[in-house]
Amino acid sequence: METQLDDVDLKIIKALQKDARASLRDVAKETGVAVGTVQNRLSKLRESSVLKTFRPVINYNKLGYVIDALVAIRMHRHKHEELIKKLLKIPNVMDIFEVTGDVDLIVRVQFKDPEELKAFLHKDLTEEFILSSITYTVLTKIHKRDLIQ
């Protein structure tokens, strides 16, 4: 079921997108509503799962993870869940997308060097039900947008 957001909800979300650590008082000041209103609205946004979590945005490049790659996988459909379960156990797998088109999954991975990526491709993607895979290395992330701006 779709959750309807009003202008106050949107202002609160925008304020938190700028600084998720902002105090209720700071959010109230920026949005022009009372602290109690912000607190009530945040509770409702969490309960409705509009706000799923508050967590830091980590710059993995600063931690040495300089290889960001997308792996497009074509596979036998009957083994789909089995591969997803395996991929979920690999810490370097950042995202798994089920997609339409010529491939079944697109997996985003991050590694410290090309050798780690190579090991992943040769060790973890060797299942007999994987028909093919194509790896794209991200050179530059050009744009990321929040839908609510």
C-alpha positions as CSV (number, residue, x, y, z in Angstrom):
1,M,0.0,0.0,0.0
2,E,1.3,3.4,-1.0
3,T,2.0,5.9,1.8
4,Q,0.8,9.4,1.2
5,L,3.2,12.1,2.3
6,D,2.2,15.7,2.9
7,D,4.4,18.8,2.7
8,V,5.5,18.5,6.4
9,D,6.6,14.9,5.9
10,L,8.5,15.9,2.8
11,K,10.2,18.8,4.6
12,I,11.3,16.4,7.4
13,I,12.6,13.9,5.0
14,K,14.6,16.6,3.1
15,A,16.1,17.8,6.3
16,L,17.2,14.3,7.3
17,Q,18.6,13.7,3.8
18,K,20.9,16.7,4.4
19,D,21.9,15.5,7.9
20,A,20.4,12.3,9.3
21,R,22.1,13.1,12.7
22,A,20.2,16.4,13.1
23,S,18.4,16.7,16.4
24,L,14.6,16.9,16.5
25,R,14.9,20.5,17.5
26,D,17.1,21.3,14.5
27,V,14.7,19.5,12.1
28,A,11.7,21.4,13.7
29,K,13.5,24.7,13.2
30,E,14.4,23.9,9.6
31,T,10.8,22.7,8.8
32,G,8.9,25.3,10.7
33,V,7.0,22.9,12.9
34,A,7.0,21.9,16.6
35,V,9.4,19.4,18.0
36,G,6.5,17.2,19.0
37,T,5.2,17.2,15.4
38,V,8.6,16.1,14.1
39,Q,8.7,13.3,16.6
40,N,5.2,12.1,15.8
41,R,5.8,12.3,12.0
42,L,9.1,10.4,12.3
43,S,7.4,7.7,14.3
44,K,4.7,7.4,11.6
45,L,7.3,7.4,8.8
46,R,9.2,4.6,10.5
47,E,6.1,2.5,11.3
48,S,5.0,2.8,7.6
49,S,8.6,1.8,6.5
50,V,9.0,5.1,4.5
51,L,12.1,5.6,6.7
52,K,13.8,2.2,6.9
53,T,16.9,3.1,8.8
54,F,19.4,5.8,9.7
55,R,23.0,4.8,9.0
56,P,26.2,6.4,7.8
57,V,27.2,6.7,4.2
58,I,30.6,5.1,4.0
59,N,33.3,6.2,1.5
60,Y,34.6,2.7,0.7
61,N,37.4,4.2,-1.5
62,K,38.9,5.7,1.7
63,L,39.0,2.1,3.1
64,G,40.8,0.8,0.1
65,Y,37.9,-0.6,-1.8
66,V,38.8,1.0,-5.1
67,I,37.2,-1.6,-7.5
68,D,33.5,-1.1,-7.9
69,A,32.0,-3.5,-10.4
70,L,28.6,-4.6,-11.8
71,V,28.3,-8.2,-12.8
72,A,25.5,-9.2,-15.1
73,I,24.5,-12.9,-14.7
74,R,22.5,-15.1,-17.0
75,M,21.4,-18.3,-15.4
76,H,19.0,-21.2,-15.3
77,R,15.9,-19.9,-13.5
78,H,15.3,-22.9,-11.3
79,K,18.6,-22.2,-9.4
80,H,17.9,-18.5,-8.9
81,E,17.3,-18.6,-5.1
82,E,20.3,-20.8,-4.6
83,L,22.7,-18.3,-6.2
84,I,21.1,-15.4,-4.3
85,K,21.6,-17.2,-1.0
86,K,25.3,-17.8,-1.9
87,L,25.8,-14.2,-2.9
88,L,24.3,-12.8,0.2
89,K,27.0,-14.6,2.3
90,I,29.8,-12.8,0.4
91,P,30.7,-9.5,2.2
92,N,31.9,-7.8,-1.0
93,V,28.5,-8.1,-2.6
94,M,26.9,-4.7,-2.0
95,D,23.6,-5.0,-4.0
96,I,21.8,-7.7,-5.9
97,F,19.2,-6.7,-8.5
98,E,16.7,-9.0,-10.2
99,V,16.2,-7.5,-13.7
100,T,14.5,-7.9,-17.0
101,G,16.2,-8.3,-20.3
102,D,19.1,-10.6,-21.4
103,V,20.4,-11.3,-17.9
104,D,18.7,-12.4,-14.7
105,L,20.7,-10.6,-12.0
106,I,23.0,-7.7,-11.7
107,V,25.3,-7.8,-8.7
108,R,27.3,-4.8,-7.5
109,V,30.6,-5.8,-5.8
110,Q,33.5,-3.8,-4.3
111,F,37.0,-5.1,-3.9
112,K,40.4,-3.7,-2.9
113,D,42.2,-4.7,-6.1
114,P,41.7,-6.5,-9.4
115,E,43.0,-9.8,-8.0
116,E,40.2,-9.9,-5.4
117,L,37.6,-9.3,-8.2
118,K,39.2,-12.0,-10.3
119,A,39.1,-14.4,-7.4
120,F,35.4,-13.7,-6.9
121,L,34.6,-14.2,-10.6
122,H,36.6,-17.4,-10.8
123,K,35.6,-18.9,-7.4
124,D,32.1,-17.7,-6.6
125,L,30.6,-17.5,-10.1
126,T,31.5,-21.0,-11.3
127,E,28.2,-22.7,-10.6
128,E,27.1,-25.0,-13.5
129,F,23.7,-23.2,-13.6
130,I,25.4,-19.9,-14.4
131,L,25.2,-19.6,-18.2
132,S,27.2,-16.5,-18.6
133,S,28.4,-13.3,-16.9
134,I,29.7,-10.0,-18.0
135,T,31.6,-7.7,-15.6
136,Y,31.6,-4.0,-15.9
137,T,34.0,-2.0,-13.8
138,V,32.7,1.4,-12.7
139,L,35.2,4.2,-13.6
140,T,33.3,7.1,-12.2
141,K,30.0,7.4,-10.3
142,I,28.6,10.4,-12.2
143,H,25.3,11.0,-10.5
144,K,23.2,9.8,-7.6
145,R,19.8,11.3,-6.8
146,D,17.3,11.1,-4.0
147,L,13.8,11.1,-5.4
148,I,12.7,13.5,-2.7
149,Q,14.6,16.7,-3.2
